[in-house]
Amino acid sequence: MFNQIDLLPDDPIFGLNILFSQDTRPEKVNLGIGAYKDEWGNPVVLSSVRKAEQLLLEQKLDKEYPPMEGVVDFIQTSLKLVFGSNHFLLKDKRIAAIQSVGGTGALRIGAEFYKEIASGPVFLSTPTWPNHLQIFRSAGMQVNFYPYYSEETHGFDFDRMCAAIRTMPPKSLIILHACCHNPTGVDPTFEQWKILSELIKEHQLVPFFDFAYQGFGANLEQDAQAIRLFAEEGHEMFVASSYSKNFGLYGERVGTLAIVTPDASTALKVKSHLKQRIRSSYSMPPLHGARIVSTIVQSLSLQQEWLQELEKMRSRIRNIRKAFVNRLSEAYCALDFSFMNEQLGMFSFSGLDEKQVLALRDQYGIYTPLNGRINVAGLNSSNLDYVVQAVSQIVKS
């Protein structure tokens, strides 16, 4: 029965890791997969996370099944991080929320639920995180796209996005990156978010925020401002949150799906449908990562330590991006990369085309996705000059 099965290509992002591991050049550099690395290129486990794990170990907690919707303390903690600790939606119990298997799991459960109750298409930004396309197609949804990034200005294409929104059918799902847009690093201003909110509401669209980088842009509060604005303005909406990046819990798969509904009784109904989806998919989410997050946020000392560590990561990314741009300028690079200083978060859209990306990979062992997106956290003082030299040479040829 397997005779007709084809060999499918590796994932465009995770496949880079395989190629990188097979490269024997000692100077090779991985700027592909979106995971934070320290100044020496090593993975980081936060000190606050280690301390939370020690506290959990000392409590000798059981390993019984959690509820289908997840760890209750974690879900409430997540909602407070996203919406604010005293948000009226939490008090009114209008949010149907579940713990998910990472942000990807939240997106998939949300997509399946939306497909169940509505027949509208989904609209993704151009460009967007590549897995968005697979998630929503696999959920059986019709996928369309809207303009977002201008290659001419290397910035947000606000006017064309607004024009596209005006043509979307009512009840369409529109995927929005709450902050640190992946892959471009280009976000709307708060004033632009206000206009987008009005347009989306006027045309009866359903916002679905992908919130994977809270704390990697400006800070925890400011990075959530678009979501909180939409909540204040009365949108019924979906929010997929991930704690892979801001807690460094990549392999623990910790996330939440929150759906804002009109009232508490509707929230209960929605949650019942989400739980049914979970039961038929993975039964219930894992315990450990959720317990870590709630332990840290509920401890004043651990929360302060975590916020300091988050600021350290955010500052290193910001500083190494500026250093990269400055070194390219000092090297008299044929292209002006100063626009990268306006980008936020872990990623920068470099403007390098596919031919240049492949040349970096083949000639220098520098690995990035074909769209030229760079994981800035993969740069450090030991490889920065090498990458600058390589980029300068590639754009000349």
ChimeraX attribute file (.defattr): number of C-alpha atoms within 10 A of each C-alpha:
attribute: neighborCount
match mode: 1-to-1
recipient: residues
	/A:1	4
	/A:2	5
	/A:3	5
	/A:4	6
	/A:5	7
	/A:6	7
	/A:7	6
	/A:8	6
	/A:9	7
	/A:10	10
	/A:11	11
	/A:12	15
	/A:13	17
	/A:14	13
	/A:15	14
	/A:16	19
	/A:17	18
	/A:18	11
	/A:19	13
	/A:20	20
	/A:21	11
	/A:22	9
	/A:23	16
	/A:24	9
	/A:25	11
	/A:26	7
	/A:27	13
	/A:28	18
	/A:29	23
	/A:30	21
	/A:31	23
	/A:32	26
	/A:33	20
	/A:34	19
	/A:35	17
	/A:36	24
	/A:37	21
	/A:38	15
	/A:39	18
	/A:40	12
	/A:41	17
	/A:42	10
	/A:43	12
	/A:44	14
	/A:45	14
	/A:46	17
	/A:47	13
	/A:48	23
	/A:49	21
	/A:50	12
	/A:51	15
	/A:52	21
	/A:53	19
	/A:54	12
	/A:55	14
	/A:56	15
	/A:57	10
	/A:58	9
	/A:59	9
	/A:60	8
	/A:61	8
	/A:62	7
	/A:63	9
	/A:64	7
	/A:65	13
	/A:66	14
	/A:67	14
	/A:68	19
	/A:69	24
	/A:70	24
	/A:71	21
	/A:72	17
	/A:73	14
	/A:74	25
	/A:75	23
	/A:76	16
	/A:77	19
	/A:78	27
	/A:79	21
	/A:80	15
	/A:81	16
	/A:82	22
	/A:83	19
	/A:84	18
	/A:85	14
	/A:86	9
	/A:87	15
	/A:88	13
	/A:89	19
	/A:90	18
	/A:91	11
	/A:92	11
	/A:93	18
	/A:94	21
	/A:95	26
	/A:96	25
	/A:97	29
	/A:98	29
	/A:99	31
	/A:100	31
	/A:101	24
	/A:102	25
	/A:103	23
	/A:104	23
	/A:105	24
	/A:106	25
	/A:107	28
	/A:108	22
	/A:109	23
	/A:110	23
	/A:111	22
	/A:112	18
	/A:113	17
	/A:114	20
	/A:115	19
	/A:116	12
	/A:117	8
	/A:118	11
	/A:119	13
	/A:120	19
	/A:121	20
	/A:122	26
	/A:123	24
	/A:124	21
	/A:125	20
	/A:126	16
	/A:127	17
	/A:128	19
	/A:129	16
	/A:130	13
	/A:131	13
	/A:132	18
	/A:133	18
	/A:134	13
	/A:135	18
	/A:136	22
	/A:137	15
	/A:138	13
	/A:139	18
	/A:140	14
	/A:141	19
	/A:142	16
	/A:143	16
	/A:144	16
	/A:145	16
	/A:146	20
	/A:147	20
	/A:148	24
	/A:149	23
	/A:150	14
	/A:151	11
	/A:152	8
	/A:153	9
	/A:154	19
	/A:155	20
	/A:156	19
	/A:157	17
	/A:158	20
	/A:159	11
	/A:160	14
	/A:161	17
	/A:162	18
	/A:163	13
	/A:164	15
	/A:165	20
	/A:166	14
	/A:167	10
	/A:168	21
	/A:169	13
	/A:170	16
	/A:171	17
	/A:172	23
	/A:173	28
	/A:174	23
	/A:175	22
	/A:176	19
	/A:177	25
	/A:178	24
	/A:179	28
	/A:180	26
	/A:181	28
	/A:182	25
	/A:183	24
	/A:184	30
	/A:185	25
	/A:186	26
	/A:187	24
	/A:188	20
	/A:189	11
	/A:190	13
	/A:191	10
	/A:192	15
	/A:193	19
	/A:194	15
	/A:195	13
	/A:196	19
	/A:197	21
	/A:198	15
	/A:199	16
	/A:200	22
	/A:201	18
	/A:202	12
	/A:203	16
	/A:204	17
	/A:205	24
	/A:206	21
	/A:207	24
	/A:208	25
	/A:209	22
	/A:210	25
	/A:211	24
	/A:212	24
	/A:213	25
	/A:214	25
	/A:215	23
	/A:216	23
	/A:217	24
	/A:218	17
	/A:219	15
	/A:220	19
	/A:221	14
	/A:222	14
	/A:223	20
	/A:224	22
	/A:225	18
	/A:226	24
	/A:227	27
	/A:228	16
	/A:229	16
	/A:230	20
	/A:231	18
	/A:232	12
	/A:233	13
	/A:234	13
	/A:235	21
	/A:236	19
	/A:237	20
	/A:238	28
	/A:239	27
	/A:240	29
	/A:241	30
	/A:242	28
	/A:243	24
	/A:244	21
	/A:245	19
	/A:246	23
	/A:247	23
	/A:248	18
	/A:249	21
	/A:250	18
	/A:251	9
	/A:252	17
	/A:253	20
	/A:254	30
	/A:255	28
	/A:256	29
	/A:257	32
	/A:258	27
	/A:259	21
	/A:260	23
	/A:261	22
	/A:262	15
	/A:263	14
	/A:264	18
	/A:265	12
	/A:266	16
	/A:267	19
	/A:268	17
	/A:269	12
	/A:270	18
	/A:271	18
	/A:272	14
	/A:273	14
	/A:274	22
	/A:275	20
	/A:276	14
	/A:277	17
	/A:278	22
	/A:279	14
	/A:280	9
	/A:281	10
	/A:282	13
	/A:283	17
	/A:284	21
	/A:285	26
	/A:286	20
	/A:287	19
	/A:288	15
	/A:289	24
	/A:290	27
	/A:291	18
	/A:292	24
	/A:293	24
	/A:294	20
	/A:295	23
	/A:296	23
	/A:297	20
	/A:298	13
	/A:299	12
	/A:300	11
	/A:301	11
	/A:302	18
	/A:303	17
	/A:304	14
	/A:305	17
	/A:306	20
	/A:307	18
	/A:308	13
	/A:309	17
	/A:310	22
	/A:311	19
	/A:312	12
	/A:313	23
	/A:314	22
	/A:315	15
	/A:316	19
	/A:317	28
	/A:318	20
	/A:319	13
	/A:320	19
	/A:321	27
	/A:322	16
	/A:323	18
	/A:324	23
	/A:325	19
	/A:326	16
	/A:327	17
	/A:328	23
	/A:329	17
	/A:330	10
	/A:331	14
	/A:332	11
	/A:333	19
	/A:334	15
	/A:335	14
	/A:336	12
	/A:337	17
	/A:338	17
	/A:339	16
	/A:340	22
	/A:341	17
	/A:342	14
	/A:343	22
	/A:344	23
	/A:345	27
	/A:346	28
	/A:347	27
	/A:348	25
	/A:349	25
	/A:350	17
	/A:351	21
	/A:352	20
	/A:353	14
	/A:354	14
	/A:355	13
	/A:356	19
	/A:357	21
	/A:358	20
	/A:359	20
	/A:360	22
	/A:361	21
	/A:362	12
	/A:363	10
	/A:364	19
	/A:365	22
	/A:366	23
	/A:367	25
	/A:368	26
	/A:369	21
	/A:370	16
	/A:371	18
	/A:372	23
	/A:373	23
	/A:374	26
	/A:375	26
	/A:376	25
	/A:377	26
	/A:378	26
	/A:379	26
	/A:380	21
	/A:381	13
	/A:382	12
	/A:383	16
	/A:384	18
	/A:385	17
	/A:386	16
	/A:387	23
	/A:388	20
	/A:389	15
	/A:390	18
	/A:391	22
	/A:392	18
	/A:393	16
	/A:394	20
	/A:395	15
	/A:396	9
	/A:397	8
